[in-house]
Amino acid sequence: MAKFNPATINLQAAPAPLYCVVGDELLLRIESVDTLRHWAQQHDYSERSSLSLSATDDWGVIEEFTQSLSLFAERKILELVIPTGKPGTKGAQALIRLAEEVRQGRLVDTVVIISLPKLDFQTTKAKWWQSLSAAAEVYELPIIQREQLPAWITERLKRQQQSVDRETLAWIVDRVEGNLFAAHQEIIKLGLMYPEGDISFEAIQQSIQDVARFDVMSLSSAMLQGDATRTRRIIEGLAAEGEALPLILGFMMTDIRHLYHLAVARSKGLNPSSQLRSLYLRPPKSNLILQALERLSLMQLMGLIQHAHDVDRILKGIPVEGRLNDPWQELLRLALKIVNPQAV
């Protein structure tokens, strides 16, 4: 699949009849569909319809739209959203028929743009997706991770002829991480509130809201990187959002077990890097695991395993001597031990 970049579109070329825009960042999907729509409109595709279909909806509307004649013989655009990425049996059949229409060159004067979330492995093997992706121009959009967020924010500010210094940029990232829609809105707000040029840290503090949203993957990265401040902030944010503590503990245990396995291998004189494949670890996660392993001994990891079991008992209402009764607070202590085993 191609990584979609609006800058790569040749505006002089005619649009293809079928596009699929795939990705979990809804903001990027919407912007990409907007770009494709405007491109088609420049080529006189002026009649537009937008549909959102689930497995239980009437998928016959696709065929009705693509085969019906426009009242004014105008070129048409159909924007189709499949929110779950699961079209169901009838939807799958309709999409296979649509792909066949495209392959046989029967989709005339119509551009269909399909928007889907990132598909799991099993779905990518489904007949409907195999047919659709073979007939369409497919664009897979990236997830904007924390590491890419500074560059993303900088580029968005540049569009508004605005900029901030490095320290201010880091402050913004902390407050919008994991919430790309809100980050976009905050940046647009800066464009409305301030003139072109550099924006001071004081001005940013007064205008940017704390809209960060976190997940367990963010927590894993922060812990393994050894970032105590961010680890604490993420756990407090997950607790405030009502995230399921057993789920978080389960993900933490996975990291701890990986570290323990590598520490055992290291104690036997083996190179931990050579053991990564057996744990199905790939970059960037494998790099983070190795980074954390450098500061954790086998004995400390055995203590972390016991600590995690203690958190699980507290979560079930069983008091543990020497531990706090609040499972969230004890989870934080466990996380900070992974960050720095000497500090807790």
N, C-alpha and C positions, 0 to 999 in steps of 0.2 A: 504494500500500500504506500502511496505517496504521502509525504508530510505536506499539508496544505499551507501555502503561502500566497496570499492575495497578490503579492508583487510579481509572482511568476505567471499570472494570467496575461495572455496576449489579447488585449482588448480588440485588436483588429480581426482576430480569428472568430469564427462562429462558434457558439457554445455547442457542446455535445448534448445529445437528447436525455442523458441520464447521469445523475451524480449521487454519490453516497458520501455523506459527511459523518464521520464516526469519532466519538470521543466523549469522555466523562465530564469535561469542562463545558457546562451548558453555555456560558458566556461566549466561549470561542466557537461553539457550534452555531449559535445565533449570528455572530458576526460573519462567519464563513458563508452561511446561507444568504445573508444580506449582500455579501460581495458577489456571489454567483447570480443572485436575482438582478442586481444593478447591471451586471455584465449582460445578462440576457435582455434586459430592458433597452440597453443601448443598441441591441440588434433587433429591435421592434417586437420583442415578446412583451406585449402590453397587458394581456388579460391574465390576471393572477387569482389562484385559489389556494387556500391553505387548509390542510386537514391534519388532525391528530387522531390516530387509530390504535385501538387496543385489540387484543385477540378476539373479543366478543363483538366488535363493531362490524358494520356492513362494508366489506372490502370491495364490493362491486362498484363503489363510487369511483375507484381508480379507472376502471374500464369505461365507465360512463363519461368521465372527464376527457380521457385521452382519445376516445373515438367519436365524441360528439363534435359537431361543427359549430364554430363560433358564430354568433348572430351577425357579427361584422367581419367575419373571416380574418380575425386577428390571431397572431401567434400567441401561444398560451404558456403559462408557467404554473406548475403544480408543485407546491411545497408540502411534503408529507413528513410528519413527525411520528416516529414509533417510540414512545417514551420509555418503554420497558426493554426494547430490543427483542421482544417475543411476539411475533405476529399471530401465533396460533396456526391451526391447520388451514382455515380459510384464507388467512392473510398470507401464509406461505404460498398457497396456490396462486393467489392474485399476483404476488411478487414474481413468481416463476413465469407467469404469463406475460407480465410487463417486460421482464428480461428478454423473453423470446420475441416480443414485438420489436424491441430495440435491435436485437441481433439480426432480425430479418429486414431491418430498415423500414418498418411500417409505422414507427412513431414519428410523424411528420408535423412540423410547425409547433412542436411541444417540447418543453424542457421540464423534466421531473427532477426535483431535488429532494432526496430522502435524508432525514436527520435521525441518527440513532446514537445511543450510548455505546461505550466500548463493549464489544461482544466477548463473552467468555469462550474458552477453547471449544467446548462442545457445540456452541451455536455457530462458530465459524465453519464447522464441518457439516452443518445442515444444508440440505439440497437447495433451499430457497436462497441462502446467502451465497453459496457457491455459484448459483445461476446469476444472481444479482451482481455480485462483485466481478464476474467475468464480463458482464455487459456494460458496466458502469465505469465512470471515472470515480475512483474511490480515494478519499482523503482522510487519513487518520490523524487526528489532532493530538498534540501532546498534553500531558498533565503538567501544569505549572507548579513544580515543587518549590520548596522554600529556597533551594539553591538558585533556581532560575528567577525567583520573584524580584530581586533587585534590578536585574536587567529588564524585566518586563515592565516594572514601574517606571524606570528611567526612560524607556522607549515611549511609553504612554505620555509621560510628562513632556517629552520632546515634541510630540505631535501638537501640544499646546504651546510650544515655544517656552517651556518652563523647565527648571532644573532645581535640584537640591544637592547639598554636599553629602559626603559618604556617611557621616554620623547621622544626619537627618534621615537618609535613606534607610539605614538600619533600623531606626526608630519606627519608621512607617511600616517596614516589613513585619516587625513584631506585632503591630496592631491590626494588620489585615491578613495575616497568614491563614491559609486554608479557606478563604472566603473571597473568591475571585470577583464575584458579582459586586460585593460590597467594596472591594478594593477599586474596582472600576468606577463605582459611584463616587467614592471619596476623591479620586483623581479628577473626575469631571467637575466636582464641587470646587476643587482648587482652581480649575480653569475659569470658573465663574467668579470666584472671590478675589483672585489676585491677578495682576498684570503679567505680561510676558517677562521672562528673565528668572533670576535666582529667587527662591522663596526661603525665607529665614526659618530656622528651627523654631523660634518663638511663634511665628505665624502658623507653622504646621501643627504645633502642639495645641493651638487654640481651635483648629478646624478639623483635624483628623480624629474620628471616633475609634474606640477600641472595638473592632468588629471581627477580631480573629476567631476562627473556628478550628478546632484541633481534632485529630483522630489518632488511633493507636499507632499508626505508621509514623506520624510526627513524633510521638513520644519515644518510639524505638530509636529513631535517628538522633534525637536530643540526648538520650541516655548513652548510647554507644559513642557519640562524639565527645561526651564528657562535659556537656553544657548544663551546669546545675541550675542556673537562672531560668533557662528555657524549660528544662524538665519540670521544675516546680510550677511554672506558669501553665504548662500544658495539663498537668494533673489537676490543678485547681480549675482550669477551664473545662476539662472533661467532667469533673464532679459537678460543676455548676450547670452543665448542659444535660445532666442526668444520664450520662453514658453508663452502660452496664459494667460494674467493677469486675465481675468474673471474666468478662471478655478481655478486659485490659490485662488482668493478671495472667490469663492464658497466653496472650501475646508476649508478655514479659518472660514467662516461663520458657517459651520457645527460644528466645534469645539466650537465656541463662543456660539452657541445655546445650545449645550450640557452642557456647563459650566453654562449658564444662567438657564436652567431647574433644574440643581442640586442645584444652589444657591437659587432658589425659594423654593425648597424642604427643604433646610437647614434653611431658614428663617421661615418655618412653624414648625420647630422642628423635622423634619424627618432626618434620616441618609442618606446622599447622596449615600453611597455605596449600599443601598437597592434599589436605583432608577436606577442603571446601567442596569439591565436587560430590563427595559422598553425602554431604549434607544438603545438596541441591541449592547451594548459595552462589549467587552471581553478583557482580558489581551492580549498583554501588553498595548493596547490603554486605557483601563479603568484605569489602574494604573497611566498613564500619565495625564489623565483628572483629577483624584483626586489630583495628585500632584500640578497641576496648580490651582485647586480650592482653595487650602490652602492659596494662596497669592492674590486671587481676591475676592472682595466683590460684593454683588448684584448691588450696585450702580455703581461700576466700570464696571461691565459687561454690564449694560444698556448703559454706555458711549461707550463701544466697539461696541455694535450693531449700535449705531448712527454713529460712526466713519466708520464702514464698509459700511453703506449706503452712507456716504459722498464720500468714495473712488469710489463707483459705479457711483455716479453722475459725479465725475471728469473724470472717464474713458469714460463717454458719452459726455464729452466736456462741462459740466455744472460747472462753477466756484462755489466754496463753501467758504464762508468767514471764515478766520482763518485756511484754509487748503492750502497746496502746490498745484500748478497747475500740477506738475508731478505725475501721478498716481502711478508710481513705488516707488517714494520717500514717498508718503503718505501711500502706502501699507507697506513699511518698518516701518514707524512710528507706524502703527497699530500693526504690528507683535511685535515690541519691547514693546508696552504696555502690550501685553499678557505675554511677558517674565518677565517684571518688571513694574507694573503700576505706581510705584513711580518715575521711571527714566526718563519718557518722559513728 
